[in-house]
Amino acid sequence: MKKYICIDIGGTAIKYGIINEEGEFLDKQNIPSNAQKGGAHLITLVKDIISSYLTKHDNIVGVAMSTAGMVDTQKGEIVYAGKQIPDYIGTNWKKIIQDDFSLPCEIDNDVNCAGLAEAVSGSGKGASVTLCLTIGTGIGGCLIMDGKVFHGFSNSACEVGYMHMQDGAFQDLASTTALVEYVAAAHGDPVDQWNGRRIFKEATEGNKICM
């Protein structure tokens, strides 16, 4: 049975695994992305992941990737990335993976991939139009119509995170990153002592700031 390496590049973590042609995961892993180290660092991590899987699995026929940033899906290239991943613009994943591993690669924005997954086999299954909003390191949006991602003219359709609000960009005000910064400051703690999971856990335990 054919197998595919799946890799999701986020500002906080890289989640990856092996999936078969029936859509079943054979393995799931994650590692910190340390995205602030930039595009070259991410390339090294992704190459290590692919190399490791190729030594452990046979019948791998391709690589499927989702990533933060705006993606030219035809070229497989990052056309825009926020400050969370410096020196990422211009990274051509299709070429890198084809040249190094002789494997075909498909790549799209991570929120587009999340929305497509929901439309095909999740909450949006059977709907003619699905709108997906993700709230994490940043904020992303995706519109699926008749089972296809609406990319728009410049591959930036539904990029609501960059929307200008009165006090800054939407994702600078309402993302998990912004929430963590707010909660840490309210407690007088360093930011690295808090994360989204801890905030939700303490909210359920009655922490009024987290609530």
Salt bridges, closest charged atoms under 4 A:
ASP58 OD1 - LYS3 NZ 3.39
ASP99 OD2 - LYS95 NZ 2.68
ASP100 OD2 - LYS47 NZ 2.98
GLU106 OE1 - LYS94 NZ 3.60
ASP108 OD2 - HIS151 NE2 2.82
GLU202 OE2 - ARG198 NE 2.93
GLU205 OE2 - LYS201 NZ 2.74
